[in-house]
Amino acid sequence: MAEKLTPLEQALRSLPLSACQDTLDLIEKLTRNVVRNPSDDKFRCIKLSNAKIAAAIKEVPNALDLMKEMGWVVEEPADGECLVLPASVRFVHEREVLAIIDAKDYYKSELEADRRRQVAARKAPDAQKEQLMKQMEADRKEKEAEGPITKGSKAQSLGNGPNIMRAGDIGIGQSAGG
């Protein structure tokens, strides 16, 4: 029986498949920084105006909600919109970082399954090709039913004609005696 997912795990698995790797890599890096330096304010504030942060979090559907689920709060100081992790929130490696690693594994299997579905879709039988293959098989069976073609061959019609040369005519296979 499968375990029920926590709200954090649900949020981690709600990212779009196309952007999940980059987003999770960045969130993991940000989370590890907070775990290693829990009281350093430099790691507890993320400027959403940063191009890399904007591309991986702000512009990816559900990524901002994921950050909020982790405890980040959106604030708008004078220098632009940021995500701030309040001092009361403490990240624990065994909880947040491992949840992100599990989500990466989940997406890895999802990406593989998606790749398999795409390959299967490309290999889907072509109706015209399938019809042609059926016709070729029917023709093959019809020819087998007629049996081998032996009568009326070109070699039989020549018989022992003037242009037929045999090995014995040039001395091959004839013993001189002895």
Secondary structure, DSSP 8 states (H G I E B T S, - for coil): ------HHHHHHTTS-TTTHHHHHHHHHHHHHHHHHSTT-GGGSEEETTSHHHIIIIISSTTHHHHHHHHT-EEE--TT--EEE--TT----IIIIIHHHHHHHHHHHHHHHHHHHHHHHHHTS--HHHHHHHHHHHHHHHHHHHH----TT-HHHHHTT-TT---GGGGTTT-----
